[in-house]
């Protein structure tokens, strides 16, 4: 429980733009990937792009930890590829 509180405190110390970017991209990814929007491929693509933005932002934040950063950038690249691929 203390680790969760510590992570929340670290998140709240971030600049407002970063907190908004992370929150909005995560929320958009969750909303657009829901079954309500699953009929249209553009919403699935938007969901994957929002996930890519989320992974890229967190990867930039953790760029001092190279392995984690590389994994997050790889996940972002996969999301971008899947987003483009789902449009066609």
Z-matrix of the N, CA and C atoms (Angstrom, degrees):
N
C 1 1.445
C 2 1.527 1 111.09
N 3 1.340 2 115.92 1 -35.18
C 4 1.459 3 119.32 2 179.83
C 5 1.527 4 111.07 3 -66.87
N 6 1.320 5 116.78 4 -34.00
C 7 1.466 6 120.05 5 179.37
C 8 1.526 7 110.44 6 -66.56
N 9 1.328 8 116.92 7 -38.38
C 10 1.461 9 120.75 8 178.07
C 11 1.527 10 110.18 9 -65.14
N 12 1.315 11 117.05 10 -43.66
C 13 1.463 12 120.56 11 177.62
C 14 1.519 13 110.78 12 -62.17
N 15 1.321 14 116.82 13 -39.28
C 16 1.453 15 121.00 14 178.68
C 17 1.526 16 111.08 15 -64.25
N 18 1.332 17 117.09 16 -42.69
C 19 1.467 18 120.98 17 179.15
C 20 1.531 19 111.02 18 -65.26
N 21 1.324 20 117.08 19 -38.78
C 22 1.465 21 120.72 20 177.55
C 23 1.524 22 110.41 21 -65.38
N 24 1.325 23 117.59 22 -41.15
C 25 1.461 24 120.65 23 177.77
C 26 1.523 25 111.22 24 -63.77
N 27 1.327 26 117.20 25 -39.89
C 28 1.463 27 120.13 26 176.58
C 29 1.523 28 111.59 27 -63.95
N 30 1.328 29 116.27 28 -40.02
C 31 1.462 30 120.21 29 178.63
C 32 1.525 31 110.92 30 -64.19
N 33 1.311 32 117.35 31 -39.86
C 34 1.465 33 120.91 32 -178.52
C 35 1.525 34 112.66 33 -72.12
N 36 1.327 35 117.85 34 -17.62
C 37 1.458 36 121.08 35 176.87
C 38 1.526 37 112.81 36 -83.29
N 39 1.322 38 116.60 37 -8.99
C 40 1.463 39 120.69 38 179.26
C 41 1.527 40 109.90 39 -72.52
N 42 1.348 41 116.86 40 159.16
C 43 1.476 42 119.26 41 176.50
C 44 1.530 43 111.33 42 -63.56
N 45 1.304 44 114.62 43 157.12
C 46 1.464 45 120.50 44 -176.19
C 47 1.523 46 111.83 45 -61.20
N 48 1.330 47 118.33 46 -41.04
C 49 1.461 48 121.07 47 -178.84
C 50 1.525 49 111.27 48 -61.91
N 51 1.330 50 116.58 49 -37.11
C 52 1.465 51 120.13 50 179.77
C 53 1.528 52 110.64 51 -69.51
N 54 1.317 53 116.62 52 -43.14
C 55 1.464 54 119.81 53 178.63
C 56 1.517 55 111.17 54 -63.22
N 57 1.337 56 117.15 55 -40.32
C 58 1.464 57 120.53 56 177.96
C 59 1.524 58 111.44 57 -66.38
N 60 1.330 59 116.89 58 -43.28
C 61 1.456 60 120.72 59 179.54
C 62 1.522 61 111.39 60 -60.82
N 63 1.299 62 117.09 61 -46.77
C 64 1.461 63 121.69 62 179.76
C 65 1.524 64 110.58 63 -64.04
N 66 1.319 65 116.80 64 -47.57
C 67 1.469 66 120.46 65 -177.26
C 68 1.520 67 112.23 66 -65.34
N 69 1.335 68 117.28 67 -45.35
C 70 1.460 69 120.66 68 -177.50
C 71 1.524 70 110.92 69 -68.45
N 72 1.326 71 117.49 70 -41.70
C 73 1.466 72 118.89 71 -179.08
C 74 1.531 73 111.15 72 -68.16
N 75 1.320 74 117.71 73 -38.92
C 76 1.466 75 119.63 74 177.49
C 77 1.527 76 110.94 75 -66.38
N 78 1.314 77 116.37 76 -42.99
C 79 1.466 78 120.48 77 179.03
C 80 1.524 79 111.17 78 -65.08
N 81 1.328 80 117.90 79 -42.60
C 82 1.472 81 121.05 80 178.49
C 83 1.522 82 111.08 81 -63.71
N 84 1.310 83 116.46 82 -39.39
C 85 1.462 84 120.05 83 179.04
C 86 1.527 85 110.96 84 -64.08
N 87 1.310 86 116.57 85 -41.29
C 88 1.468 87 120.28 86 179.82
C 89 1.523 88 110.74 87 -69.23
N 90 1.322 89 116.98 88 -44.64
C 91 1.470 90 120.34 89 -177.26
C 92 1.520 91 111.46 90 -66.13
N 93 1.326 92 117.89 91 -48.06
C 94 1.460 93 120.57 92 -176.72
C 95 1.520 94 113.02 93 -72.17
N 96 1.322 95 117.84 94 -16.62
C 97 1.461 96 118.84 95 176.66
C 98 1.530 97 112.57 96 -91.04
N 99 1.336 98 117.41 97 0.76
C 100 1.457 99 120.41 98 180.00
C 101 1.524 100 111.02 99 -70.27
N 102 1.294 101 115.83 100 165.82
C 103 1.461 102 120.64 101 -177.08
C 104 1.535 103 112.18 102 -69.17
N 105 1.318 104 117.62 103 -20.53
C 106 1.461 105 120.69 104 179.32
C 107 1.528 106 111.15 105 -65.09
N 108 1.325 107 116.93 106 -34.88
C 109 1.457 108 121.91 107 -178.24
C 110 1.521 109 113.27 108 -100.23
N 111 1.309 110 118.61 109 7.63
C 112 1.466 111 120.83 110 -172.64
C 113 1.525 112 113.84 111 -74.96
N 114 1.314 113 119.29 112 -11.24
C 115 1.463 114 121.01 113 -178.58
C 116 1.529 115 113.27 114 -75.64
N 117 1.309 116 117.43 115 -25.08
C 118 1.454 117 121.62 116 -176.09
C 119 1.525 118 109.99 117 -109.58
N 120 1.326 119 115.74 118 132.49
C 121 1.464 120 119.04 119 -176.31
C 122 1.521 121 112.42 120 -72.63
N 123 1.323 122 118.30 121 -22.33
C 124 1.469 123 119.36 122 -179.70
C 125 1.524 124 111.00 123 -67.88
N 126 1.327 125 117.37 124 -35.15
C 127 1.466 126 119.75 125 178.31
C 128 1.522 127 111.34 126 -70.46
N 129 1.316 128 116.79 127 -36.57
C 130 1.464 129 119.69 128 175.87
C 131 1.523 130 109.79 129 -64.15
N 132 1.314 131 116.44 130 -38.96
C 133 1.458 132 121.01 131 178.26
C 134 1.532 133 110.59 132 -65.99
N 135 1.318 134 117.27 133 -41.85
C 136 1.461 135 120.78 134 177.53
C 137 1.525 136 111.47 135 -63.61
N 138 1.312 137 116.47 136 -36.35
C 139 1.455 138 120.64 137 177.37
C 140 1.522 139 111.19 138 -62.67
N 141 1.312 140 115.96 139 -43.31
C 142 1.462 141 120.04 140 -179.95
C 143 1.531 142 110.99 141 -69.94
N 144 1.326 143 117.77 142 -36.16
C 145 1.464 144 120.16 143 176.27
C 146 1.528 145 111.71 144 -66.17
N 147 1.321 146 116.89 145 -38.09
C 148 1.463 147 120.42 146 177.23
C 149 1.528 148 110.55 147 -65.58
N 150 1.325 149 116.93 148 -38.57
C 151 1.463 150 120.11 149 176.27
C 152 1.523 151 110.71 150 -65.48
N 153 1.331 152 117.31 151 -37.50
C 154 1.462 153 120.84 152 177.82
C 155 1.531 154 111.07 153 -64.57
N 156 1.320 155 116.61 154 -39.70
C 157 1.464 156 120.32 155 177.04
C 158 1.519 157 110.29 156 -64.07
N 159 1.319 158 116.06 157 -41.98
C 160 1.468 159 120.74 158 178.27
C 161 1.523 160 110.62 159 -60.93
N 162 1.337 161 117.30 160 -49.89
C 163 1.457 162 120.74 161 -178.70
C 164 1.527 163 111.45 162 -63.63
N 165 1.329 164 117.27 163 -38.24
C 166 1.466 165 120.45 164 179.74
C 167 1.527 166 111.49 165 -66.93
N 168 1.322 167 116.71 166 -42.31
C 169 1.464 168 120.25 167 -179.47
C 170 1.524 169 111.31 168 -64.72
N 171 1.317 170 116.14 169 -43.56
C 172 1.464 171 118.83 170 179.15
C 173 1.523 172 109.96 171 -69.57
N 174 1.329 173 117.79 172 -35.77
C 175 1.458 174 121.03 173 176.59
C 176 1.515 175 112.37 174 -63.25
N 177 1.332 176 116.41 175 -39.08
C 178 1.465 177 119.77 176 176.21
C 179 1.522 178 111.19 177 -66.06
N 180 1.305 179 116.39 178 -36.92
C 181 1.457 180 120.55 179 178.94
C 182 1.522 181 110.95 180 -66.11
N 183 1.316 182 116.85 181 -38.75
C 184 1.466 183 121.47 182 -176.41
C 185 1.525 184 112.49 183 -100.30
N 186 1.310 185 118.17 184 30.42
C 187 1.461 186 119.96 185 -175.01
C 188 1.519 187 113.33 186 -69.39
N 189 1.316 188 118.81 187 -15.14
C 190 1.466 189 120.60 188 174.54
C 191 1.530 190 111.52 189 -72.35
N 192 1.302 191 117.24 190 -26.50
C 193 1.461 192 122.39 191 175.01
C 194 1.521 193 106.71 192 -94.93
N 195 1.318 194 116.21 193 93.34
C 196 1.462 195 121.78 194 -169.14
C 197 1.516 196 114.33 195 -59.54
N 198 1.313 197 118.29 196 -43.84
C 199 1.464 198 120.64 197 -175.73
C 200 1.525 199 110.31 198 -64.96
N 201 1.308 200 116.60 199 -45.68
C 202 1.462 201 120.72 200 179.84
C 203 1.524 202 110.04 201 -65.18
N 204 1.314 203 116.18 202 -42.01
C 205 1.457 204 120.50 203 179.67
C 206 1.529 205 111.50 204 -62.97
N 207 1.327 206 117.43 205 -43.62
C 208 1.463 207 120.93 206 178.64
C 209 1.525 208 110.79 207 -63.54
N 210 1.329 209 116.98 208 -40.20
C 211 1.467 210 120.07 209 177.63
C 212 1.525 211 111.59 210 -63.10
N 213 1.318 212 117.24 211 -41.30
C 214 1.459 213 120.78 212 -179.88
C 215 1.530 214 111.53 213 -69.09
N 216 1.324 215 117.09 214 -39.40
C 217 1.463 216 119.62 215 176.83
C 218 1.522 217 111.44 216 -67.49
N 219 1.328 218 116.40 217 -34.55
C 220 1.467 219 119.96 218 175.73
C 221 1.524 220 110.54 219 -65.49
N 222 1.335 221 116.50 220 -42.63
C 223 1.465 222 120.02 221 176.99
C 224 1.526 223 110.81 222 -62.89
N 225 1.327 224 117.34 223 -37.95
C 226 1.466 225 120.89 224 177.57
C 227 1.527 226 110.91 225 -64.88
N 228 1.333 227 116.80 226 -41.29
C 229 1.464 228 120.28 227 178.88
C 230 1.521 229 110.90 228 -64.95
N 231 1.322 230 117.32 229 -39.89
C 232 1.469 231 121.23 230 177.54
C 233 1.524 232 110.19 231 -64.13
N 234 1.334 233 116.98 232 -41.41
C 235 1.467 234 120.33 233 178.32
C 236 1.525 235 111.55 234 -63.92
N 237 1.318 236 117.08 235 -39.35
C 238 1.464 237 119.63 236 178.38
C 239 1.524 238 110.32 237 -66.22
N 240 1.330 239 116.43 238 -42.53
C 241 1.468 240 119.76 239 178.21
C 242 1.531 241 110.63 240 -61.31
N 243 1.322 242 117.37 241 -46.24
C 244 1.454 243 121.00 242 179.87
C 245 1.526 244 112.02 243 -65.03
N 246 1.315 245 115.90 244 -34.11
C 247 1.459 246 120.28 245 177.91
C 248 1.519 247 110.84 246 -65.09
N 249 1.313 248 116.72 247 -45.51
C 250 1.466 249 120.19 248 178.63
C 251 1.527 250 110.37 249 -67.73
N 252 1.317 251 116.04 250 -39.82
C 253 1.465 252 120.96 251 -178.38
C 254 1.534 253 112.05 252 -67.15
N 255 1.339 254 117.06 253 -32.61
C 256 1.475 255 118.98 254 -178.54
C 257 1.525 256 112.29 255 -74.87
N 258 1.333 257 116.80 256 -18.38
C 259 1.462 258 119.06 257 177.77
C 260 1.534 259 111.87 258 -74.86
N 261 1.325 260 116.35 259 -27.23
C 262 1.471 261 119.94 260 -177.05
C 263 1.462 262 111.48 261 -103.74
